[in-house]
Amino acid sequence: MKQRRICAAVLLAAWLSCLACANKGATAISSQQSNATQSASGDLHFKAPDDWTTEKTSSSMRVAQYKLPKAEGDKEDASLVLYYFGATQGGTAQANIDRWISQMQQPDGSSSKDKAKTETMTVNGLKVTTVDVSGTYTAEMAPGSKTFHNDDNYRLRAAVIETPKGNYFVKLAGPAKTIARWDQSYIEYLKSFEFK
C-alpha cells in the first residue's frame, strides 16, 4: 500500500512537472513570437501640417489628436484623431468605412453609402483606404455615452492605414467649409505616413 502511494505521488509529481514545462514552453514561444512581431513591426511615422493645433490625447488609444482651425463663417474647428487599438484590434478597413458612413445622415433621407467616396491607395508601401462623406454628423459624442452629435452641413474624411503592426485609423470631422479649407493639408498628412 505504501509503495502504491509513493508510485502515485511520483507519477503525480512527474505529470505536474510535465504540465509546468509545457506551459513554460508555450509562454516562451508566444513571448518569442510577440518579440519577433514587435521588432519586425517598427513604428508608424507621420508629419502633421504646421497650421494644425496639436492637442493632448484624451485616451491611450489616441496616437495623435489635432484641431484644424475653422474657416471664416463656421462656428467650430474640425477635429482629427489618429487611433491605434492594438495589433489585431479595431476591425477591418471595410467595417470601419461602413461604420463611418453610417455616422452621416442625408438631409433628404437618401443613403449616405451612395454619396460616400471611397478610395484605396498605396502610401510608402502601406495600403490606405479612405472615405469622404458629407451630411449631418450623428456619431456618438463619446463611446457608450448615449448622447449623439446632430451637426448639419458636416463632412467626414477618414482612413485606415494597414501596417505590419496592425491597422491605424484616421478620423477627421467638422463643418464642411472648414474641412474643404484643409483638404490639401489632409492629403499631405496621409501621404506622410511611413512605417519603419
N, C-alpha and C positions, 0 to 999 in steps of 0.2 A: 504494500500500500504506500509505504514511504517512498519507494522507488518510483511509483507511478506519479506521485505528487512532484517529485524532482524532475522527472521527464516532462510532465505537463508544464511546470514552471520554466524549464529550459526552452521548450517549444514556444511558449507564450512570449518569453523574452526575445527569442530569435525572430518571431513574427513581428513583434513591435519594433525591433531594431530594423528589420527589412522595410517596414512601413515608414519609419522615420527616414531611412535612406532614400526611399522612393520619393517622399515629399521634398526632401532637400534637393534631390536631383531635378525635380520639376521646377522648383523655385529657382535653382541656378540656371536652368535652361531659359525659363521665362525672363529672368533677370538679364541673361546674356542677350536674348533677343531684344529686350527693351533697350539695353545699352547700345546694341548694334543699330537699332532703328534711330535712336537719338543721335548717334554720332554720324549716321549717314544722312540724317534729315536736314541738318543745318538750321538756318533761320530765314524768315521772310524779311526782306529789306524793302523799304519804300521811302519816298520823299513827298511830304505834303507841301503844297504851294505856300509861299511866304505870306500871302494875304489871308490865309485861313487862321483862325484863332485856335490854338491847341488848348484843350480843356483837360482837367484832371479826370481820369476814367472813374466811372461810378461803380464799376464791379470788376472782378478778376477776369471775367470773360471778355472784357473790352480791352483790346490791344492798344487802340488809339481812339480818340474822340475829338471832334473839331466842330467849331461853329463857323459857318460861312456867312459873313455879314449880308444883311438884307439889301435888296435892290430898292431904289427910291420908289416909294409908294407902297411897299409891302410892310405889313405890321410886325413881322418877326423874321429872325435869322433862320437859315437852314441848318440842319444838323447831320453830320456824317459820323458814323461809328464803324470801326473795324473790329469784328468779333472773331474769337477763336475759342472753341469749346473743348478741344482735345482731338487727338489723332483720329478717333472713329466716331466723333460726336457731331451733332449739328445737322445731320441729314444730307441727302443728295442735292446736287445742284438743281435738278428739276423740282424736287419737293419744296425747296426754298423759293424758287421762281414762282411756283404756283401759290405759295403762301403769301408772298409779297403782292402778287397781283390781286389776291382776294382782299387785301387791306385797302384797296382803292375801289370806290363805288362811282358809277357814272351817273351824272345828274338826270339823264333821260332814262335810266333803268336798264340800259343795254349792258352787255357783257364787257368787263374790263379786259378779259382774256383776248377778246377780238381786237381791242385797241392797243394792247401792250406790244412793244417792240422788243424782241429777244435776239441776242446775237452771241455767237461763240467765236472767240479769237484766241490766238496764242501770244502771250507776252513773255519774252525772255524764257521761252521753253515751258511756261506754265499755261494750262488751259484755263481760260477765263470766260464764264458765261454771264451775260449781262441782261438786265431787263430795264425798260423805261416805260412808265405808265403815268398818266395824269388823271385827275378826277378829285373826288372827295376822299380825303385820307381818314380811315376809320380804324387804324391799328389800336391795340390796347396801350394805354398810357405807360404801364409797366407790367411785366409778366405777372399774371394772377391778380391784378388789381380790379378787374371787372369794370374799370372805367375806360372809356374809349375816346379817341380823337374824333372830331367831326369838323374837319378843316376843308372848306371849299377851295377850289382852284389850286390844288396842291399837285406836286409832281414827285414821284418816287423813282430814283435810279438806284439800282443795286447790282451787286456782282458776287459770284462765287469764284474764288481763286483756289484751284486744286494744286496742292503741293505734296511732296513726299511725306510731310508731317501731318497731312490731313487738310481739310478744307478751311479756308478763311472766308469771312463773309463781310462785304461792304454794304452798308445801307445809308443812302442819302435821301432825306425827305425835307420838304419845305415848300414855301409858296412858289408857284410855277415860274414867276418872273425872276425870283432870286436864283432858282436852280438854273434857269436859262443863262443868267449872268455868269455862272460858274461852270458852264458846260465844258469849255476848253480846259480849265484847270482840273476838272474831274477826270477827263480823259487822260491828261498828263499824269495825274496821280495813279490811275490804273496802269498806265504804261511804265511807271517807275517800279512796279513790283518785280522783285528778283529773289530767287531762293538760292542761298549759298552758305 
